Every structure is written in C-alpha cells, then in structure tokens.
Amino acid sequence: MKIVILAGGQGTRLSEYTKIIPKPMVKVGTKPILFHITDQYKKHGFKEFIIATGYKGEYIEKYFKQSTNFIELYDQFSNKAELLFKEKKTETTFLLVKTGLKTMTGGRIKRLYHHLKNDSFMLTYGDGVCDVNIKKLLSFHKKNKKLVTVTAVRPPSRFGALKFGTKSSMVIGFEEKTGFFDSWINGGYFVVEPAFLKYLKSDSTYLEREPLKIVTKKKQLVAFKHEGFWQCMDTIRDKKKLELFYKDKKNNEK
C-alpha cells in the first residue's frame, strides 16, 4: 500500500529553520523528521512512499541523491517532476513528486491522482511523529468501510477538532484549528479510498476544509482514536519537545 507524505508546505512558524530548508528536513536528533515518520510505517511493514514536495523540495531531492543509503532508479520526465529512490538495506521505495510551490494540502494529493486512483492509500503530514499501530489503523479502516479514516489524538486544541456521534468512531463535525468540541484533534495518519479524490478540486483545495467536511456530512469519515504519543513540529517549542522525547527514547534503549 502506498503512503503519501505531504512535504511541500512553507513551515513559516518554524522560520528559524525553514528559511533555509523545508520543514520535513529539519533534524530531530540525528536525522530529518521525515525519516522518523517513514520509520514508523516501515516498522509495520509498509515500504512504498510518495513524498509530495513543494517549497524548497530541491533540498529533499539533494538529500536522497547524496546519501549513500539510497539508489536513484529513474527520472520519469525530462523536467524531473518525479524521482524514484530505493533504500539499499530495506528495499523501501521513495517516489518524490513535485506538486507545486504554493499548492495546498488537498491540491497536492490531487496532483498524485494517477498514482492513487486505483487503490486505498495512506496519508500523513511531513511534520508530525506518532507511535500509532499502523496495522491496527488499517484494520480499523477496512472494518468500517468508509472513504476516510483519520487518526484522532489528544494534544492542545490549536489543530483541526473532531466531534463524535453516538457511535464512538463516527465523526459528525470537522473544524479547522479551533477550540470547539472535545479534546480529540486531527493527528494525520489517514487511510483513504480512491473515491475520495473526486472531492479535491484544484491546487487551492485544502484537505482540511471542504473535502473532509463534505465526507463528514456524508458520514464517510471515521476516527481511529490513538491515546499514545503524538507530536507535531510547528514551532521551535515543538521541536524542543521532540528533541527531548528522542533523547529520552535513546537513553531508555541503552
């Protein structure tokens, strides 16, 4: 199953780093946060990634090209809109796709239509780390048979809030970055059916606005509630939290 990682935003609230490099390439510990995210999927056996690049995407390409851990397999187009790499040790593949400098989250997914139109796929953001059990998430999605499953987490309420109905997993309200509803929020780590792609209209489409609100009204959005670790990297404060978590984890492994 393909895993899409949205890695093209400008990351303005982390401008101390993102003036130079894209947010997914900001390091937590010894490696970029992008690879902490992919490690979680790989841990559960998922090894086919599509990275939707945009702002300073050339730095992501450069990282793959210069690292001795990856082999470049081909350039599909003469303008190098797509680059494919394989990790030597794990056979994991990373398809880097240029999805536009100012394209919004929904628009980036729409630009990947030809890769996603035939099968279910997973989706997450390039700046949030979570220890969710990916296999259980996928099993939950298949059991509920809805267009979209989102992982719900419980950090501060400055993110997209989710309101649940009488069935504990059915989402009946979706609001972008609000303090309303209860403490469950959009933590990313989606599972999506290809039929959802029709709700993505253009480059200016935000995934978190009309598309998810539409499927919410149609009762086609459910949430997999995750009580474990989740942390985004929106600000320097967030980065420091991730650094502390990474340091503690390393110390515990010794």
C-alpha positions as CSV (number, residue, x, y, z in Angstrom):
1,M,0.0,0.0,0.0
2,K,1.3,3.5,-0.9
3,I,1.9,6.1,1.8
4,V,1.6,9.7,0.8
5,I,3.6,12.3,2.9
6,L,2.7,15.9,2.4
7,A,6.1,17.6,2.4
8,G,5.6,20.8,0.4
9,G,4.4,23.5,2.9
10,Q,6.4,26.6,3.8
11,G,6.5,26.0,7.5
12,T,6.5,29.7,8.3
13,R,6.1,29.2,12.1
14,L,9.5,27.4,12.1
15,S,11.2,30.1,10.0
16,E,14.4,29.8,12.1
17,Y,15.0,26.6,10.0
18,T,12.6,26.8,7.1
19,K,14.2,29.9,5.6
20,I,17.0,27.6,4.6
21,I,15.4,24.1,4.3
22,P,11.9,22.6,4.1
23,K,10.4,21.6,7.4
24,P,10.4,17.8,6.7
25,M,14.2,18.0,6.5
26,V,14.7,19.7,9.9
27,K,16.5,17.2,12.1
28,V,15.3,15.7,15.3
29,G,18.3,14.0,16.8
30,T,20.5,12.7,14.1
31,K,18.1,12.6,11.1
32,P,15.3,14.7,9.5
33,I,11.8,14.3,10.9
34,L,10.7,12.9,7.5
35,F,12.6,9.7,8.3
36,H,11.2,9.4,11.8
37,I,7.8,9.4,10.1
38,T,8.8,6.8,7.5
39,D,10.4,4.6,10.2
40,Q,7.0,4.2,11.9
41,Y,5.4,2.9,8.7
42,K,8.4,0.7,7.9
43,K,8.2,-0.8,11.4
44,H,4.8,-2.2,10.5
45,G,5.9,-3.4,7.1
46,F,4.9,-0.6,4.8
47,K,7.6,0.4,2.4
48,E,6.2,2.3,-0.6
49,F,6.3,6.1,-0.1
50,I,5.2,9.0,-2.2
51,I,6.6,12.3,-1.0
52,A,4.7,15.4,-2.3
53,T,7.3,18.1,-2.4
54,G,6.9,21.8,-3.0
55,Y,8.7,24.6,-1.0
56,K,12.4,24.0,-1.2
57,G,11.8,20.5,-2.5
58,E,15.2,20.5,-4.1
59,Y,16.7,20.0,-0.7
60,I,14.8,16.8,-0.2
61,E,15.9,15.6,-3.7
62,K,19.5,16.6,-2.9
63,Y,19.4,14.5,0.4
64,F,18.3,11.4,-1.4
65,K,20.8,11.9,-4.2
66,Q,23.8,12.5,-1.9
67,S,23.0,9.8,0.7
68,T,24.8,6.5,0.3
69,N,21.7,4.8,1.7
70,F,19.7,5.3,-1.5
71,I,19.9,4.3,-5.2
72,E,18.2,6.5,-7.8
73,L,16.2,4.3,-10.1
74,Y,14.9,6.6,-12.8
75,D,13.8,10.1,-13.9
76,Q,10.3,9.6,-15.3
77,F,10.1,13.0,-17.0
78,S,12.6,15.2,-18.7
79,N,11.8,18.1,-16.3
80,K,12.4,15.7,-13.4
81,A,8.9,16.1,-11.9
82,E,9.2,12.7,-10.4
83,L,12.3,10.9,-9.0
84,L,12.3,7.4,-7.6
85,F,14.8,6.1,-5.0
86,K,15.3,2.8,-3.3
87,E,16.8,2.3,0.1
88,K,19.6,-0.2,-0.2
89,K,19.1,-2.2,3.1
90,T,15.3,-2.4,3.2
91,E,14.1,-2.3,-0.4
92,T,11.9,0.7,0.6
93,T,11.0,3.0,-2.3
94,F,10.5,6.7,-2.2
95,L,8.9,8.5,-5.1
96,L,9.5,12.2,-4.9
97,V,6.8,14.2,-6.8
98,K,7.0,18.0,-7.4
99,T,3.5,19.2,-6.5
100,G,3.9,23.0,-6.8
101,L,5.3,25.8,-4.7
102,K,2.0,27.2,-3.4
103,T,-0.3,24.2,-3.8
104,M,-2.5,23.5,-0.8
105,T,-2.7,20.1,1.0
106,G,-5.7,18.8,-1.0
107,G,-4.2,20.1,-4.2
108,R,-1.0,18.2,-3.6
109,I,-3.0,15.0,-3.2
110,K,-4.9,15.7,-6.4
111,R,-1.7,16.1,-8.3
112,L,-0.9,12.5,-7.3
113,Y,-4.1,11.2,-8.8
114,H,-2.5,8.9,-11.4
115,H,-0.6,7.2,-8.6
116,L,-3.6,6.8,-6.2
117,K,-6.7,6.3,-8.4
118,N,-6.9,2.5,-8.2
119,D,-6.2,1.5,-4.6
120,S,-6.6,2.5,-1.0
121,F,-3.7,4.6,0.3
122,M,-2.3,6.1,3.5
123,L,-1.6,9.7,4.0
124,T,0.1,11.9,6.6
125,Y,1.9,15.2,7.1
126,G,5.6,15.7,6.9
127,D,5.9,17.3,10.3
128,G,4.2,15.0,12.9
129,V,5.5,11.9,14.7
130,C,3.2,9.3,16.1
131,D,3.6,5.8,17.5
132,V,0.2,4.7,16.3
133,N,0.0,1.0,15.3
134,I,-0.3,1.3,11.5
135,K,-1.6,-2.3,11.0
136,K,-4.4,-1.7,13.6
137,L,-5.3,1.6,11.9
138,L,-5.6,-0.1,8.6
139,S,-7.7,-3.0,10.0
140,F,-10.0,-0.4,11.6
141,H,-10.4,1.3,8.3
142,K,-11.3,-1.9,6.5
143,K,-13.7,-2.9,9.2
144,N,-15.6,0.4,9.0
145,K,-15.7,0.6,5.2
146,K,-15.7,4.4,4.9
147,L,-14.0,6.7,2.5
148,V,-11.6,8.2,5.0
149,T,-10.2,7.2,8.4
150,V,-8.3,9.8,10.4
151,T,-6.1,9.2,13.5
152,A,-7.5,11.2,16.4
153,V,-5.1,12.3,19.1
154,R,-5.3,14.5,22.2
155,P,-2.7,17.4,22.2
156,P,-3.6,21.1,22.6
157,S,-6.7,22.3,20.7
158,R,-5.0,24.5,18.1
159,F,-5.5,21.9,15.4
160,G,-8.5,20.6,13.5
161,A,-11.0,19.5,16.1
162,L,-13.2,16.4,15.7
163,K,-16.7,15.9,17.1
164,F,-18.0,12.4,17.5
165,G,-21.5,11.0,17.3
166,T,-23.2,8.3,19.3
167,K,-21.0,5.7,17.6
168,S,-17.7,6.4,19.2
169,S,-15.7,6.4,15.9
170,M,-18.2,8.3,13.6
171,V,-17.1,11.9,13.0
172,I,-20.1,14.3,12.9
173,G,-18.1,17.6,12.9
174,F,-14.8,18.7,11.5
175,E,-13.4,22.2,12.2
176,E,-10.0,23.5,11.2
177,K,-7.8,24.8,14.1
178,T,-10.5,25.6,16.6
179,G,-11.0,25.2,20.4
180,F,-14.6,23.9,19.9
181,F,-15.8,20.3,20.6
182,D,-13.8,18.0,22.8
183,S,-10.1,17.4,23.1
184,W,-9.7,15.0,20.2
185,I,-7.9,16.5,17.2
186,N,-6.8,15.6,13.7
187,G,-3.4,13.9,14.1
188,G,-3.0,13.0,10.4
189,Y,-2.1,9.3,9.7
190,F,-5.1,8.8,7.4
191,V,-6.3,5.8,5.4
192,V,-8.1,6.9,2.2
193,E,-10.2,5.3,-0.5
194,P,-9.6,6.5,-4.1
195,A,-13.2,7.6,-4.4
196,F,-12.3,10.5,-2.0
197,L,-10.1,12.0,-4.7
198,K,-13.1,13.4,-6.5
199,Y,-13.6,16.0,-3.7
200,L,-10.2,17.5,-4.4
201,K,-10.9,20.2,-7.0
202,S,-7.8,22.3,-7.6
203,D,-4.4,23.4,-6.3
204,S,-6.1,25.8,-3.9
205,T,-8.1,23.0,-2.2
206,Y,-7.3,22.5,1.5
207,L,-7.7,18.9,2.5
208,E,-8.9,20.0,6.0
209,R,-11.7,22.3,4.7
210,E,-14.3,21.4,2.1
211,P,-13.2,17.8,1.3
212,L,-13.2,16.5,4.8
213,K,-16.3,18.5,5.8
214,I,-18.1,17.0,2.8
215,V,-17.3,13.4,3.7
216,T,-18.1,14.2,7.3
217,K,-21.7,15.3,6.3
218,K,-22.0,12.1,4.2
219,K,-20.9,10.0,7.2
220,Q,-17.9,8.8,5.4
221,L,-15.2,9.9,7.9
222,V,-14.3,7.8,10.9
223,A,-11.6,8.3,13.5
224,F,-9.1,5.8,14.9
225,K,-8.5,7.1,18.5
226,H,-4.9,7.0,19.5
227,E,-4.0,7.6,23.1
228,G,-0.3,7.2,22.7
229,F,2.5,9.5,21.6
230,W,1.9,12.2,19.0
231,Q,3.8,15.4,18.5
232,C,3.9,17.9,15.6
233,M,6.8,20.3,14.8
234,D,5.1,23.6,14.0
235,T,7.3,25.8,16.2
236,I,10.7,25.9,18.0
237,R,8.9,24.8,21.2
238,D,7.5,21.8,19.4
239,K,11.0,20.9,18.0
240,K,12.4,21.1,21.6
241,K,9.7,18.7,22.8
242,L,10.6,16.2,20.0
243,E,14.3,16.5,20.8
244,L,13.6,15.7,24.5
245,F,11.5,12.8,23.5
246,Y,14.1,11.5,21.1
247,K,16.9,11.9,23.7
248,D,14.8,10.1,26.4
249,K,14.0,7.3,24.0
250,K,17.7,6.8,23.1
251,N,18.6,6.8,26.8
252,N,16.0,4.1,27.5
253,E,17.3,1.9,24.7
254,K,20.8,1.8,26.2
